């Protein structure tokens, strides 16, 4: 499991990389992680990470996605965090 810790604002737990979109890796939420809500009460269960496959301790840019194939203009930026593997 990949955990992205964000400057005291919480964390995002991701289970596995499922695909890529350009230079971003598309990751699926861990089963115990809460969904990210989008307009119209739609629940998103994927995140786009840059770099695509972060190393332990590396800074990561995170965007939430409604679907694994959502176009980049629909991604919801949530900021940067530090990658930790558990």
C-alpha positions in Angstrom: 0.0 0.0 0.0 1.2 3.5 -0.9 0.4 6.2 1.6 0.7 9.9 0.6 1.1 12.0 3.8 0.2 15.7 3.3 1.6 18.4 5.6 -0.7 17.6 8.6 -3.8 17.6 6.4 -4.2 13.9 6.4 -3.3 11.1 4.0 -4.3 9.3 0.9 -4.0 5.5 0.9 -3.6 3.8 -2.5 -3.6 0.1 -3.3 -2.0 -0.3 -6.7 -1.1 1.5 -9.9 -3.7 0.5 -12.6 -2.6 2.6 -15.6 -0.8 5.7 -16.8 -1.9 9.0 -18.4 1.1 10.8 -19.9 3.7 11.2 -17.2 1.1 10.5 -14.3 0.5 7.1 -12.8 -3.2 6.3 -12.1 -3.6 4.5 -8.8 -6.7 2.9 -7.2 -7.7 3.8 -3.7 -7.1 1.2 -0.9 -10.3 -0.6 0.0 -10.4 1.1 3.5 -9.9 4.6 2.1 -12.9 7.0 1.9 -14.0 8.0 -1.6 -13.4 11.5 -2.9 -16.7 13.2 -3.8 -17.3 15.0 -7.0 -20.1 17.2 -8.4 -23.5 15.5 -8.5 -22.6 13.2 -5.5 -20.4 11.0 -7.6 -17.7 9.1 -5.7 -14.1 8.9 -7.2 -11.8 6.0 -6.3 -8.7 6.9 -8.3 -5.8 9.3 -8.0 -3.2 10.6 -10.6 0.3 10.8 -9.2 3.4 12.6 -10.4 5.8 11.0 -10.5 3.9 7.9 -11.6 5.8 5.5 -9.3 7.2 7.5 -6.4 10.1 6.3 -4.3 9.9 6.1 -0.5 10.2 9.6 0.9 9.7 11.3 -2.5 7.4 14.4 -2.9 4.3 13.5 -4.9 1.7 15.7 -6.7 -1.8 14.3 -6.2 -5.0 14.7 -8.2 -8.2 12.9 -7.5 -10.2 11.4 -10.3 -13.8 10.3 -10.8 -12.8 7.4 -13.0 -9.4 5.8 -14.0 -10.0 7.1 -17.5 -11.1 10.7 -16.6 -9.6 13.4 -18.9 -7.0 15.5 -17.2 -9.2 18.7 -17.2 -11.6 16.8 -14.8 -8.9 16.0 -12.3 -9.3 17.6 -8.8 -5.9 18.8 -7.5 -5.4 18.1 -3.8 -1.8 19.2 -3.4 1.6 17.5 -2.7 2.6 15.0 -0.1 5.4 12.5 0.8 5.2 8.9 -0.4 5.5 6.1 2.1 5.1 2.4 1.5 3.4 0.1 4.1 
